[in-house]
Structures are given as C-alpha cells and as structure tokens.
Amino acid sequence: MNQHYDVIAIGAGSGGLSVVEKAAAYGKKAAVVEMNDDLGGTCVNRGCVPKKVMWYAAELAHAQVHARDYGFDLTPGKVDWTKLVMKRENLIDGINDWYRDDFLAKAGIDLIYGQARFLDAHTLEVRGERYTADHIVIATGSRPLVFKDIPGAELGITSDGFFELEEQPQKVAVVGGGYIALELAGVLNALGSDTHLLHQGFPVLIGFDAMIQQGLRKQMEADGITFHDNDKIASIEKQNNGQLTVHYQSGETLENLDQLIWAIGRVPNTDDLGLNTIGLQPAKNGLIDVNEYQETSVAGVYAIGDIINKRGVQLTPVAIAAGRRLSDRLFGGMQGRKVDYNLIPTVMFTHPPIGTIGLSEEAAREQYGDEVKVYQTDFNSMYYSFVKHKVKTYMKLIVVGKDEKIVGCHAMGKGVDEMMQGFAVALKMGATKQDFDDTIAIHPVSAEEMVTMK
C-alpha cells in the first residue's frame, strides 16, 4: 500500500531537512529519504562542522606559539590526533541523534532510509516500497571529484577520507586550488604536517578578488606550505613502505608522502535517481536547471542545494534558505517567496580566515567600467603586536556610481569570519560608502578599519 505525503525531500542534508521542517510546521505530512545513513548531509558529517573543529584545533596550535611571545612560559605541544578525532566524531554523533530523535521525530516527519528512484513525477521507490507526494524535492547534495584518468589516482583520498584519518600524516600533498583544498592544507600545516599544495597550473581561489588570492598565497607560503605551481600529475605510485610518490609530467617527483588528498571539486549526486523516467535531464555536469522558484522542468518536482545550476552557491545556508522559502511558498501562502542569489556572503576557514560578499574588483570593472572606485587597506592587527610571526589583515570595499553604492566587500585576517555577517546585512540593505563613513567606529578592533577607509 502506497504512503502518500504532501512533500517528500530526497536527501536529509541541510536543504532537504529545511523543506520538511517548514512543511511540518505548516501542518503538512512530510517525509525525508536519506540514502547514506548520515543525517545532516555533507555539512554535518564531512564538511562544515568537522572542518570547523579541525580549524579551531589549528588555531590553538598557532595560539600556543603566540602565547610565548606574549610572555607565557609554555612549550608548544603536538595535537593528540586520536583524541581530537574521537571528540569530533562524538560531536557529530550527537548531532545525528538530535536530528533523528528531536528534529524529525517531534515534528512528526517520517524518515525513510534507502536509495530513492522516481517511478513518475509523484512516486518514489525506496527498497521496494512506493511513496507518493504532491511535491518532491531533490536535495541530494554532492560528492568529491577524483581525477580517475590519472594512473594511481585511487591511492589518494578525498576530503571525505580526510575526516576518516585515524593518524595524522607527517607529509601530505593536497591537490586543488579552491577553498576546500586551501582549508585542509592550512589545518594540516598548522597541526605540524609537512604540507604541499598541488594546484595543477590553476591559480588559487579562481573568481575571488585578486587581493584575497595574492594575500592568502603569500601568507600560506610564509606559514611553510610548499606550492607546486605549474606541473601536472602524470601518475601516483605506492612504494614498498606504503608511502606515495607523485610523478609529474615534467619528470620531476614528490616523494615520501603519507597521504595525497584530492580536493579538486565536487560532483552532484543526481546520477542514480531515475530522472530520465520523469523526463528530467541534468546538464552534462550533472547539475539540474531550476527557475527562481526552485522549480525544475517537471511540474511538482523541485531541486535545491549543491545540485542546482546556480554558479557559486554551494553553501549550507543557501540550501537552508531555499528549502524554507520553498515550503513558505508551497504551504504557507507566501506567494513569490524565493531566494535572492545576489550578495550571498561566505567565509573560508583558511589561516587567516577570509570573508567576502558581492563582486570582486575584476568583476565590478567588467560590469560597471569607469564607475568603479576601490577603497583598500592592509595592516597588522593589534593581536600581532608582540608576535614574531605576523599575519596581515586585508580589507577592500568596491563602490560604484556617484552615490558610491557598495557592491563588494572583501577581507582576510584574524576575526573577519565573525565580522562579515554584519557587513553583509549592510550591503543587502544597499549601503553606500557614506553610510560606512557615518558609522562610529568601535575601537580598538580590526573591524573599525572597514568604516574608516579613505
């Protein structure tokens, strides 16, 4: 006998859970299908949450060294990797329990485990059982990509595998130049691994403002990370002692690696859902086209999160916002409710962290030409006054027109991860440079530089 729902979300990650939570709050019958047994999706289990734990550990490693410069009598020590991982996994287990026992159960949302496949636009099959719904939301997320055509590629691990490491690698190569690669490289380096970044001839952080690209690279090199710029990997070989050797196309090698981590991008989990059955054809990259209301080309079928064809928005808060607004519109009577994909703030937990919102200088000049004006500063924050190893803070405001409306705000340095949220509100409200100038500065903090730039 079929079980019928008002809405079913495929994928119990941030997006899918947000859809059904809001739907249940409106009194609708909702279910979520989880195919990997991990509630909370990538963010909770293999992304934001465990990454932030490791980033905090790396920050504490830096702080031990800085404490000596402040006059504390201590000897910096190495992290107990096993203890750190155990505590991190206990945290994640607790979140999973909360999702299952509180978030879903108390809201009356049905949790279905197994691979979901479409039989028609309103019917799913999961482990031989059929479930129907007025609305079905695809929120299956993404998985790490590996260069499968490189001999020995399978000897490396992905960012998922990083969170499965039981021992800290003493020498490690991270392949990639995006934010995931740079975050992992920063964590490993800070915790004491000999860290090499292989970015296959591409600049780091493609699409980000040049100030961020150049400033972060300079800092990572100063911190001891070795960049391998232009040589591409030809093959990977495992030695008799278990260590890895990277062979470059030039004939050079990188030897004695304990681990190689692929962090070269992600691919959407849309390849085993039976989408062809309902006439829904993803793009060649696997992403699903949607309109501004998250609607696919098939009536009653929606898509949110990492799987949609919206450039640069593979972020947990975006998936959450899309899921909630979709249910608001479908079940809450809020006609026109949708996500605005402009001016989405984001933070990267590199060392130091990066916060950014809006257009890069390059993109602004391409769009607005001579109307663009840039305000920029860099400085050593007060925290580093007594510290031998300085870490510079960079800030940039990009404005356009006579009223100098701010269209881009970029920062890198200690504390910018926390300060960017407030500035994002200001930009979303249409702030101008004069609005920033008229704001009284808080002193002494780094954030005051954002409202005093000349």
Buried (B, 14 or more C-beta within 10 A) or exposed (E): EEBBBBBBBBBBBBBBBBBBBBBBBBEBBBBBBBBBEBBBBBBBBBBBBBBBBBBBBBBBBBEEBBBBEEEEEEEBEEBEBEEBBEEBBEBBEEBBEEBBEEBBEEBEBBBBEBBBBBBBBBBBBBEEEEBBBBBBBBBBBBBBBBBEEBEBBEBBBBBBBBBEBEEBBBBBBBBBBBBBBBBBBBBBBBBBBBBBBBBBEEBBBEEBBBBBBBBBBEBBEEBEBBBBEEBBBBBBBEEEEEBBBBBBEEEEEBEEBBBBBBBBBBBBBBEEBBBEEBEBEBEEEBBBBBEEBBBBEBEBBBBBBBBBBBEEBBBBBBBBBBBBBBBBBBBBEEEEBBBEBEBBBBBBBBBBBBBBBBBBBBBBBEEBEEBBBBBBBBEBBEBBEEBEEEBBBBBBBBBBEEEBBBBBBBBBBBBBBEBBEEBBEBBBEEBBBEBBEEBEEEEEEBBBBBBEBE
